[in-house]
Amino acid sequence: MVTVKKGLGVSLKRKEDIRLLTGNGQFTDDIEKPGMLHLAIVRSPHAHARIVNIDASKAKKLPGVVAVLTGEEALQYSGPLAPTINIFNKVPEVYAIAYKKVRYVGEPVAVIAAEDRYIAEDAVDLIEVEYEVLPAVVTIEDALEPKALLYEEWGDNKQLESSTTIGDIDDAFANSEYVFEETITHNRYTGTPMESRVCIAEYNPGSKKMTVTCSTQAPSQVRTLIAQTLQMPEHNIRVIAPDVGGGYGTKLQANAEIIACIMARMLGKPVKWTEDRVENILTGVHSRDYTCTVKIGFDKDFRITGLQAKLIGNIGPEPNRLKTRTNQYLRGHLMFLTTCLTTFNYNS
């Protein structure tokens, strides 16, 4: 009798390879729906500016254009974007389509629904937006000056500021045999999956139910964010993730996905938004971008006597961009440093 091992420590054959390698996979952009409209997004060329006026008259006259929606008009369909992680003392009020003000290059200011993607993209060039350009906040130093306020009601650009002290750190350094200090900088970057973000939204006005098919790595989280932002019961929303061509943390959020849901709800037709590569790099979730200054004291046997760490992180202009992943790593590095101190002291 031969015993077949199952579970841990046993190599398992992959089930999906033949289907994907022979071109029989189904990614979101492969899906077509009867009567489906295609979306294109008008994006801000400015990092910081007030929206003075949007003239969509020329775009609306283009044959094949079904609808144009601005941020102000979208307010009747959607509330502010729900934050992916809400652990901050200040939560900014921002929208899927910018309202009154833009805070980063690439922020949506209008969306076009058309009979095909080519018409929608042509219509983008016909939208005329008048901006009052404001000073840009590009670096952490710009934010701390402050060179300009992204949210005037805050009075500064700090979303979270906290400190924890255990013991007398000055005394620890004064009585250390050696003291070392170093500043480590981690640059900002983003994941670039083979498949960009894609979303198909369908709304049934009779049942008041929304079906969202999208290239996401977190369908349950996206469903919750859509429900909170659109103020819909969560059980009325179904999120389907077919084959997904990579994510790397860039497919956890729901912002442009919200735009597709708004348009489906407004028009009563299926709509598809497919992110191009420029949009993916420009407006997808970015990560890291922080500096950590560490000061460590040792006794003559190089046992740690004191540790001081100061972390300053760029968490981006609104809830679903830099914030989520940067804060995970900021908190993770502080925990790591604390663990190091505890371990060294324990081993000593």
C-alpha positions in Angstrom: 0.0 0.0 0.0 1.4 3.4 -1.0 0.7 6.3 1.4 0.3 9.7 -0.3 1.5 12.6 1.8 -0.6 15.7 1.9 0.0 19.1 3.4 3.1 20.7 4.7 6.5 19.7 3.3 5.0 18.2 0.1 5.4 19.7 -3.4 2.0 20.4 -4.9 1.4 20.6 -8.7 0.0 24.0 -9.8 -3.5 23.7 -11.4 -3.7 26.9 -13.3 -0.5 26.8 -15.5 -1.9 25.1 -18.6 -4.9 27.3 -18.8 -2.8 30.5 -18.4 0.1 29.5 -20.6 -2.2 28.4 -23.5 -3.9 31.8 -23.5 -7.2 30.6 -21.9 -7.0 32.8 -18.8 -9.6 35.4 -18.3 -8.4 38.8 -17.0 -10.8 41.6 -16.3 -10.0 43.5 -19.5 -10.9 40.3 -21.5 -14.5 40.6 -20.3 -17.1 42.3 -22.5 -20.6 43.1 -21.5 -23.6 43.9 -23.8 -24.0 47.7 -24.1 -20.9 48.3 -22.1 -19.4 51.9 -22.0 -15.8 52.8 -21.6 -14.3 55.3 -19.3 -11.4 57.7 -19.6 -10.3 60.1 -16.8 -9.3 63.7 -17.1 -6.3 64.1 -14.7 -4.7 67.2 -13.1 -1.4 68.3 -14.6 -0.7 70.2 -11.3 0.5 68.9 -7.9 -1.5 71.5 -6.0 -4.2 73.8 -7.4 -7.7 75.0 -7.0 -10.3 74.1 -9.6 -11.7 77.3 -10.9 -13.9 76.0 -13.8 -14.4 72.9 -15.9 -15.9 73.4 -19.4 -17.0 70.0 -20.9 -19.2 71.4 -23.6 -17.0 70.4 -26.5 -16.5 66.9 -25.1 -20.3 66.4 -24.8 -20.8 67.2 -28.4 -18.3 64.5 -29.6 -20.2 61.7 -31.3 -20.1 58.6 -29.1 -19.7 60.4 -25.8 -22.5 59.4 -23.5 -21.7 61.4 -20.3 -19.2 63.6 -18.6 -19.1 63.8 -14.9 -17.1 66.3 -12.7 -16.3 66.1 -9.0 -19.0 68.5 -8.0 -21.7 66.6 -10.0 -20.5 63.3 -8.5 -21.4 64.5 -4.9 -25.0 63.4 -5.5 -23.8 59.8 -6.0 -20.9 59.4 -3.6 -19.4 60.6 -0.3 -15.7 61.0 0.5 -13.4 58.1 -0.1 -13.3 55.7 2.8 -9.8 55.3 4.2 -8.1 52.0 3.8 -6.6 52.3 7.3 -8.1 54.7 9.8 -5.7 55.0 12.7 -4.9 58.7 12.4 -5.9 61.7 14.4 -6.7 63.6 11.2 -8.5 62.0 8.3 -8.7 64.2 5.1 -12.0 64.5 3.2 -11.2 63.6 -0.4 -13.2 62.3 -3.3 -12.8 59.8 -6.2 -13.1 62.8 -8.5 -11.5 66.0 -7.1 -13.8 68.6 -5.8 -12.7 72.2 -5.5 -9.0 71.3 -5.2 -6.3 68.9 -6.6 -3.5 67.7 -4.4 -1.3 65.5 -6.7 -0.4 65.3 -10.4 -2.8 62.8 -12.0 -5.7 63.4 -9.6 -9.1 62.8 -11.4 -11.0 66.0 -12.1 -13.6 64.6 -14.6 -14.6 61.3 -16.1 -16.0 60.5 -19.6 -18.2 57.6 -20.6 -18.2 56.8 -24.3 -19.1 54.0 -26.7 -15.5 52.9 -27.0 -12.1 53.7 -25.3 -10.8 55.6 -28.3 -13.7 58.1 -28.3 -13.4 58.5 -24.5 -9.7 59.3 -24.8 -10.3 61.8 -27.6 -12.9 63.5 -25.4 -10.3 63.9 -22.6 -8.5 66.4 -24.8 -11.6 68.5 -25.3 -12.2 69.1 -21.6 -11.0 72.6 -20.6 -10.0 73.0 -17.0 -9.1 76.3 -15.4 -6.8 76.0 -12.4 -5.4 78.4 -9.8 -2.0 76.9 -9.3 -0.7 76.7 -5.7 2.8 76.0 -4.3 3.6 72.3 -4.6 4.4 70.1 -1.6 6.8 67.6 -3.1 9.3 66.6 -0.3 9.0 65.9 3.4 10.9 69.2 3.9 8.3 71.1 1.9 5.6 69.6 4.1 7.3 70.4 7.4 8.1 74.1 6.4 5.2 74.3 5.5 5.6 75.6 2.0 1.9 75.2 1.5 -1.0 73.5 3.2 -2.7 70.6 1.4 -5.6 70.8 3.9 -6.0 74.4 5.2 -8.3 73.3 8.1 -5.4 71.3 9.6 -3.1 74.2 10.0 -0.1 72.0 9.1 0.7 69.0 6.9 1.2 66.5 9.8 -1.4 63.8 9.8 0.1 61.8 12.7 2.7 62.8 15.2 3.5 60.7 18.3 6.4 59.9 20.6 7.1 57.3 23.2 9.9 57.4 25.8 10.9 54.7 28.2 13.5 55.6 30.8 16.0 58.5 30.7 17.5 58.4 27.2 19.9 61.4 27.9 21.3 59.6 31.0 21.7 56.4 29.0 23.8 58.1 26.3 25.8 60.1 28.9 26.8 56.8 30.6 27.5 54.9 27.3 31.0 53.9 26.3 30.1 54.4 22.7 27.4 56.3 20.9 26.7 55.9 17.2 24.2 57.8 15.1 23.1 57.2 11.5 20.3 58.5 9.2 18.9 56.0 6.7 16.7 57.1 3.8 14.3 54.8 2.0 13.2 56.1 -1.4 9.6 56.1 -2.7 8.6 53.4 -5.2 5.7 51.5 -6.6 4.9 48.0 -7.8 4.4 47.6 -11.6 2.3 44.5 -12.1 2.0 43.0 -15.6 -1.7 43.7 -15.6 -2.7 47.2 -14.7 -5.8 47.9 -12.7 -9.1 47.3 -14.5 -12.7 47.6 -13.3 -16.1 46.7 -14.7 -19.1 47.9 -12.7 -22.7 46.9 -13.2 -25.6 48.4 -11.3 -29.1 47.0 -11.2 -31.5 49.8 -10.3 -34.3 47.4 -9.6 -32.5 45.3 -7.0 -30.1 48.2 -6.1 -27.2 45.7 -6.3 -23.8 46.4 -7.7 -21.5 43.8 -9.3 -17.8 44.9 -9.6 -15.3 42.8 -11.5 -11.9 44.1 -11.0 -8.2 43.2 -11.0 -7.8 43.3 -7.2 -5.8 41.4 -4.7 -8.3 42.2 -1.9 -11.9 41.8 -3.1 -13.4 41.8 0.4 -11.6 45.0 1.3 -12.6 46.7 -2.0 -16.3 45.7 -1.3 -16.2 47.3 2.1 -14.6 50.5 0.7 -17.1 50.8 -2.1 -20.0 50.3 0.4 -18.7 52.9 2.7 -17.9 55.5 0.0 -21.2 55.0 -2.0 -23.2 54.6 1.3 -24.6 51.3 0.1 -25.3 48.2 2.2 -22.3 45.9 1.9 -24.5 42.9 1.1 -25.7 44.7 -2.0 -22.2 44.7 -3.5 -20.4 41.7 -5.0 -16.8 42.0 -6.0 -15.3 39.4 -8.4 -11.6 39.0 -8.9 -10.9 36.9 -12.0 -7.3 36.1 -13.0 -5.1 38.8 -11.7 -1.7 39.7 -13.3 0.1 40.7 -10.2 -0.5 43.2 -7.5 2.4 43.8 -5.1 0.2 46.0 -2.8 -0.9 48.3 -5.6 -4.3 46.6 -6.0 -5.6 46.9 -2.4 -7.4 50.3 -2.7 -10.6 51.6 -4.3 -10.5 55.0 -5.8 -10.8 54.8 -9.6 -12.9 51.7 -9.0 -15.3 54.0 -7.2 -15.5 56.2 -10.3 -16.6 53.2 -12.3 -19.2 52.4 -9.7 -20.5 55.9 -9.8 -20.8 55.9 -13.6 -22.6 52.5 -13.6 -25.0 53.8 -11.0 -25.7 57.0 -12.8 -26.1 55.5 -16.3 -27.6 52.2 -15.5 -25.2 50.4 -17.9 -22.0 48.4 -17.5 -18.9 50.5 -17.6 -15.3 49.5 -17.9 -12.2 51.4 -16.8 -8.8 50.1 -17.9 -5.7 51.8 -16.4 -2.9 52.5 -18.9 0.7 52.2 -17.9 1.2 55.9 -17.4 -1.8 56.1 -15.1 -0.5 53.0 -13.3 2.9 54.6 -12.4 1.5 58.1 -11.9 -1.6 57.4 -9.8 -1.2 54.0 -8.3 -0.4 53.4 -4.7 3.3 54.3 -3.8 5.2 53.2 -0.8 8.0 54.0 1.6 9.7 57.4 1.2 10.9 58.0 4.8 14.0 58.8 6.8 15.0 57.1 10.0 17.6 58.6 12.3 18.9 56.1 14.8 21.1 56.8 17.8 22.4 53.9 19.8 24.5 53.7 22.9 26.7 50.7 24.0 28.7 49.8 27.0 32.3 48.6 26.8 31.1 45.1 25.9 28.9 46.5 23.1 25.7 45.7 24.9 23.0 48.3 24.0 22.4 50.8 26.8 20.1 53.2 24.9 18.3 53.5 21.6 16.6 56.6 20.1 14.8 56.5 16.7 13.1 59.3 14.8 11.1 58.4 11.7 9.7 60.9 9.3 7.5 59.5 6.6 5.7 60.8 3.5 2.3 59.3 3.6 0.9 61.1 0.6 -1.9 63.6 -0.1 -4.9 61.4 0.6 -6.1 58.1 2.3 -5.5 55.6 -0.4 -2.1 56.6 -1.8 1.2 56.6 0.1 -0.4 56.4 3.5 -1.4 52.8 3.9 1.9 51.0 3.0 4.2 53.7 4.3 2.7 53.6 7.7 2.9 49.8 7.8 6.6 50.0 7.2 7.1 52.9 9.6 5.4 51.0 12.4 7.2 47.8 11.4 10.6 49.5 11.6 9.8 50.9 15.0 8.7 47.5 16.2 12.0 46.0 14.8 14.1 48.5 16.6 12.3 47.9 19.8 12.7 44.1 19.3 16.4 44.6 18.7 16.8 46.6 22.0 14.8 44.0 23.9 16.7 41.1 22.4 20.2 42.6 23.0 19.3 43.4 26.6 17.9 40.0 27.2 20.9 38.3 25.7 23.2 40.4 27.8 
